């Protein structure tokens, strides 16, 4: 069975979203696979930014028979009490569930569990993503918080063994993924969608932008400077490349800042220059940090690199607790050096982006696992931080850029959360 769907969903800010879905299943012994493709000539909310919205609507549409021609491998549900349910109501359900259960409970599809029963591929056909000459596609899994994780390009052997199809069989042809061919009367919708895509309110899944674009930018910089390797690139140069990416994906440069001063805000400033966070994203209409990123180079020339990374992890733990921010460690460098660093720090940093063993991406340990200076040992103790929790958000396709979330609480870890930013100037108070 192969079925093509012109799929509509509610995009960000109430806009109409569209994508192409190809649903395929060779037999009951093979996994169902869904290929979600970005349309050509489409300017609305992208499949990446709306991944969880598309998946949820798809599952509900099939379960409710709004889409015919196939069934889901498993329909897994859970029940939830209405918010205003009283103890008496719950007693009535217990006494006579057949009569009262639907009155006081809602039944929902368990999307994360159902997602484990299928294979989901996100596809950007040539000319719709970052490359004009080739398709860009990735396996996607979903966490318990309905948070997606991208695992990079699957091999044809993996797809064939799990689904019975080749990758080429699963990819719809050019006309099927061209929205102008699917909907001829696009003039008014197209103009409206272009306006919406450039509106000051727009979604940004910045983590995916970094993982997909930073490595090519580093390569271009190496070529432009005539270097055969990137050992000599300074972290400030890398920050500049990240700012270039953010300048494109964010609606305003005021929503992010490099070299954000933190020591006075944390109450730990003594004298001299302030401690700084490499990159900060702000909450809309506020100067409060929403995302804080520490950058490190995986470089053979650096001394005590693992120790320096541990200090950055300590900083991120403090940001996570005191600023209540989402805190991230970004490491980039040649593949061998990045692998070496991750191996040395494997007690706190996972380097596994394995689709089939997604839980391996998390690491939890006591702060004793970190190689810290007395200064940072004291800071973590003073701020009441006792444990370190990390999650590998992703690794670039060429394994030269890796991103981890770092938190003092495991419950705060989430994969690739989409942020909605607005065109605002962060308040200057406290800066």
C-alpha positions in Angstrom: 0.0 0.0 0.0 1.3 3.4 -1.0 -1.1 6.4 -0.5 -0.3 10.1 -1.2 -2.0 12.8 0.8 -2.3 16.5 0.3 -2.3 17.2 4.0 -3.4 20.4 5.6 -2.8 21.4 9.2 -3.1 24.5 11.4 0.1 26.4 11.2 1.5 28.9 13.7 -0.6 32.0 14.4 -3.7 30.2 12.9 -2.4 30.1 9.4 -3.1 27.3 6.8 -0.3 24.8 6.7 0.3 22.3 3.9 2.6 19.4 3.4 2.7 16.2 1.3 2.5 12.9 3.1 3.2 9.5 1.5 2.0 6.7 3.7 3.3 3.2 2.8 3.2 -0.3 4.3 4.4 -3.4 2.4 2.7 -5.9 4.7 1.5 -6.4 8.3 5.0 -7.8 9.1 6.7 -4.5 8.1 6.5 -1.1 9.7 4.3 1.6 8.3 6.3 4.6 7.1 5.2 8.1 6.6 7.3 10.5 4.5 6.4 14.1 5.3 7.6 16.4 2.5 7.9 20.2 2.3 6.1 21.4 -0.8 7.8 23.4 -3.5 6.2 26.9 -3.9 5.0 26.8 -0.3 5.7 29.6 2.2 3.8 28.6 5.4 4.9 26.9 8.6 7.5 24.3 7.6 7.3 20.5 8.4 10.2 21.0 10.8 8.6 23.7 12.8 5.2 22.0 12.8 6.4 18.4 13.1 4.4 17.5 16.3 1.3 19.3 15.0 1.3 17.4 11.7 1.9 14.1 13.4 -0.9 14.6 16.0 -3.4 15.7 13.4 -2.5 12.8 11.1 -3.0 10.2 13.8 -6.3 11.6 14.9 -7.5 12.0 11.3 -6.8 8.3 10.6 -8.2 7.1 13.9 -11.4 9.1 13.3 -11.7 7.8 9.7 -11.2 11.3 8.3 -8.6 9.6 6.1 -9.6 6.3 4.5 -7.8 3.5 2.8 -5.6 2.3 5.7 -5.5 1.8 9.5 -2.9 2.7 12.0 -0.7 -0.3 13.2 -1.9 0.4 16.8 -4.4 2.7 18.4 -3.1 3.5 21.9 -5.1 5.7 24.2 -5.1 7.2 27.7 -7.8 8.7 29.8 -7.8 12.1 31.5 -10.3 13.5 34.0 -12.1 16.7 33.2 -10.5 19.6 35.0 -13.7 20.3 37.0 -14.3 16.7 38.0 -15.2 16.3 41.7 -14.7 13.4 44.1 -18.3 12.6 43.8 -18.0 12.4 40.0 -15.1 10.1 40.3 -17.0 7.9 42.6 -19.9 7.7 40.1 -17.4 6.6 37.4 -16.0 3.9 39.7 -19.5 2.6 40.6 -20.9 2.7 37.0 -18.1 3.4 34.5 -20.2 2.5 31.5 -22.7 5.2 32.3 -20.5 8.0 33.6 -17.0 7.5 32.2 -17.5 9.5 29.1 -19.2 12.2 31.0 -16.2 12.9 33.3 -13.3 11.7 31.3 -11.6 12.4 27.9 -9.9 9.7 25.9 -6.8 10.8 24.0 -4.5 9.1 21.6 -1.1 8.5 23.1 0.9 10.0 20.3 4.4 9.3 21.5 3.6 5.6 22.0 1.9 5.3 18.7 4.8 7.1 17.0 7.1 4.2 18.1 5.0 1.8 16.0 5.8 3.6 12.7 8.8 5.2 10.9 8.6 8.9 10.2 10.8 10.5 7.6 11.0 14.3 7.1 11.9 15.3 3.6 12.9 18.5 1.9 13.0 17.8 -1.9 15.8 19.3 -3.9 15.2 23.1 -4.2 13.1 23.4 -1.0 15.7 23.2 1.7 19.3 24.3 1.9 20.5 22.4 -1.2 19.2 22.9 -4.8 20.7 19.8 -6.2 19.7 17.1 -3.7 17.0 15.9 -1.3 17.6 16.5 2.4 15.8 14.0 4.7 16.0 12.6 8.2 14.5 10.0 10.5 12.4 11.6 13.2 11.4 10.1 16.6 9.1 11.7 19.3 9.7 12.0 23.0 7.2 11.6 25.8 6.5 15.3 25.8 5.6 15.2 22.1 9.0 16.7 21.4 10.6 15.5 18.1 14.2 14.5 17.6 16.0 14.4 14.2 18.4 11.5 13.7 20.0 12.3 10.3 19.8 10.4 7.0 18.8 6.7 7.3 20.6 4.2 5.2 18.7 2.4 2.4 19.5 -0.9 4.2 17.7 0.3 7.3 14.7 1.5 5.4 14.4 -1.7 3.3 14.8 -4.1 6.3 12.2 -2.2 8.3 9.6 -1.3 5.7 10.3 -3.5 2.6 10.6 -0.4 0.4 13.6 1.4 -1.0 14.1 5.1 -0.2 13.4 6.0 -3.9 10.1 4.2 -3.7 9.1 6.2 -0.7 9.8 9.6 -2.3 7.0 11.1 -4.3 7.9 12.6 -7.7 8.4 16.2 -8.5 4.8 17.1 -9.5 3.4 15.5 -6.4 5.5 17.8 -4.1 4.9 21.0 -6.1 2.0 22.9 -4.5 1.4 24.9 -7.7 0.7 21.6 -9.4 -1.5 20.4 -6.6 -3.4 23.6 -6.3 -3.5 25.6 -9.5 -5.4 28.6 -8.1 -2.7 29.8 -5.7 -2.3 33.5 -6.4 -4.2 35.0 -3.4 -3.2 32.2 -1.0 0.4 32.6 -2.1 0.5 36.3 -1.5 -1.1 35.9 2.0 1.3 33.1 2.9 4.4 35.2 1.9 3.1 38.0 4.2 2.7 35.5 7.0 6.1 34.0 6.6 7.7 37.5 6.9 5.4 38.6 9.7 7.2 39.7 12.9 5.6 36.7 14.7 7.2 33.5 13.4 8.4 30.1 14.7 12.1 29.3 15.0 13.4 25.8 15.7 16.9 27.4 16.0 18.6 24.1 17.1 17.9 22.5 13.8 19.1 25.6 11.9 22.4 25.4 13.8 22.9 21.7 13.2 22.1 21.9 9.5 23.8 25.2 8.6 26.8 25.8 10.9 29.1 23.1 9.5 28.7 24.3 5.8 29.4 27.9 7.0 32.6 26.7 8.7 33.7 24.9 5.5 33.1 28.1 3.5 35.0 30.1 6.0 38.0 27.7 5.8 37.9 27.9 2.0 37.7 31.7 2.0 40.7 32.0 4.3 42.8 29.3 2.5 43.0 27.0 5.6 43.2 23.3 5.1 41.7 22.7 8.5 39.7 24.8 11.0 42.1 24.5 14.0 42.9 28.2 13.8 39.2 29.4 13.8 38.6 31.2 17.0 35.4 30.7 19.0 34.5 34.3 18.4 34.6 33.6 14.7 32.2 30.7 15.2 30.0 32.9 17.2 29.9 35.3 14.2 28.8 32.5 11.9 26.1 31.6 14.4 24.9 35.2 14.4 24.7 35.0 10.6 22.4 32.0 10.9 20.3 33.7 13.6 20.1 36.9 11.6 18.3 35.0 8.9 16.0 32.8 11.0 15.0 35.3 13.7 12.8 38.3 12.9 15.1 40.8 14.7 18.7 40.8 15.8 17.6 42.2 19.2 16.3 38.8 20.1 19.8 37.4 20.5 23.1 38.6 21.8 26.7 37.5 22.0 29.0 37.8 25.0 26.1 38.3 27.4 27.3 39.5 30.9 26.2 37.2 33.7 28.3 37.5 36.8 26.6 40.6 38.2 23.2 39.1 37.5 24.2 36.0 39.3 25.6 38.0 42.2 29.1 36.5 41.9 31.0 39.4 40.4 34.1 40.3 42.4 36.3 42.6 40.2 37.6 43.0 36.7 35.7 41.9 33.6 32.4 40.1 34.0 31.9 36.5 33.2 30.0 36.1 30.0 27.7 33.6 28.3 28.6 33.1 24.6 25.1 33.4 23.1 21.8 34.3 24.6 18.2 34.3 23.1 15.7 36.5 24.8 12.1 35.9 25.7 9.9 38.2 23.7 9.3 41.7 25.2 11.9 41.0 27.9 15.6 41.0 28.6 15.2 37.7 30.4 17.4 35.0 28.8 15.2 32.2 27.3 18.1 30.2 25.9 21.7 30.3 26.9 24.4 28.7 24.8 28.1 28.0 25.6 30.3 27.3 22.6 33.5 25.2 22.6 35.8 24.1 19.8 37.0 20.5 19.6 40.6 21.3 18.8 43.8 19.3 19.1 45.7 22.6 19.9 43.6 23.3 23.0 45.0 22.4 26.4 42.8 20.7 29.1 39.9 20.9 26.7 37.7 18.5 28.7 38.3 20.5 31.8 37.3 23.7 30.1 34.1 22.0 28.8 33.3 20.9 32.3 33.5 24.5 33.5 31.1 25.5 30.7 28.7 22.7 31.8 28.9 24.1 35.3 28.0 27.5 34.0 25.0 26.0 32.1 23.8 24.2 35.3 23.8 27.6 37.1 21.9 29.3 34.2 19.4 26.5 34.2 18.6 26.9 37.8 19.0 30.7 38.5 17.8 32.1 35.2 15.4 29.2 34.6 16.6 29.1 31.0 17.0 26.3 28.5 20.8 25.9 28.5 22.9 24.4 25.7 26.4 23.3 25.0 27.5 23.5 21.4 30.8 21.9 20.4 32.2 22.0 16.9 35.4 20.8 15.2 36.8 18.1 13.0 35.0 14.8 13.3 37.9 12.9 15.0 38.4 15.7 17.5 34.7 15.9 18.3 34.5 12.2 18.8 37.6 12.2 21.0 36.1 15.0 23.3 32.8 13.2 23.6 34.5 10.0 24.4 36.6 11.6 27.2 33.4 13.1 28.6 31.1 10.2 27.9 30.0 10.0 31.6 28.1 13.3 31.1 27.8 13.7 27.3 26.2 11.1 25.0 27.4 11.0 21.4 24.7 8.6 20.4 22.1 9.9 18.0 20.8 6.4 17.3 17.2 6.3 16.1 16.6 2.8 17.6 18.1 3.6 21.0 17.0 7.1 21.5 17.1 7.0 25.3 20.9 6.7 25.1 20.9 10.4 24.3 20.4 11.2 28.0 23.0 11.2 30.7 22.4 11.9 34.4 25.1 12.0 37.1 26.3 13.7 40.2 28.3 16.9 39.7 31.2 14.9 41.1 31.5 13.5 37.6 32.7 16.9 36.4 36.3 17.9 36.4 35.8 21.2 38.1 38.1 23.9 39.5 37.6 24.9 43.1 35.8 28.1 42.0 33.1 26.2 40.1 32.8 23.5 42.8 32.1 26.3 45.2 29.6 28.0 42.9 27.6 24.9 42.3 27.5 24.2 46.0 26.4 27.7 46.8 23.6 27.6 44.2 22.4 24.2 45.5 23.2 22.3 42.2 23.9 18.7 43.0 23.4 16.8 39.7 24.0 17.2 36.0 21.5 16.1 33.3 22.2 16.3 29.6 20.5 15.4 26.4 22.1 15.1 23.0 19.8 17.3 20.8 21.6 16.3 17.6 24.8 16.0 15.6 25.3 17.5 12.1 25.3 15.2 9.1 29.1 15.3 8.8 29.6 14.8 12.6 31.4 18.1 13.1 28.8 20.0 15.1 27.0 18.6 18.2 24.4 20.2 20.5 23.5 19.1 24.0 20.9 20.6 26.4 22.2 20.8 30.0 20.0 21.1 33.1 20.0 20.8 36.8 16.8 18.8 36.5 16.1 15.9 34.1 12.4 17.0 33.8 13.5 20.2 32.1 15.1 18.4 29.2 13.1 18.6 25.9 14.0 18.0 22.3 14.1 20.8 19.8 11.3 23.0 21.3 9.9 25.4 18.8 10.2 29.0 20.0 7.8 31.8 18.9 9.7 35.1 18.7 8.4 38.6 18.0 9.9 41.7 16.7 10.7 43.5 19.9 13.6 45.3 21.6 14.5 43.6 24.9 14.2 45.9 27.8 17.4 47.6 28.8 16.6 47.4 32.5 19.3 45.5 34.4 21.7 45.5 31.4 
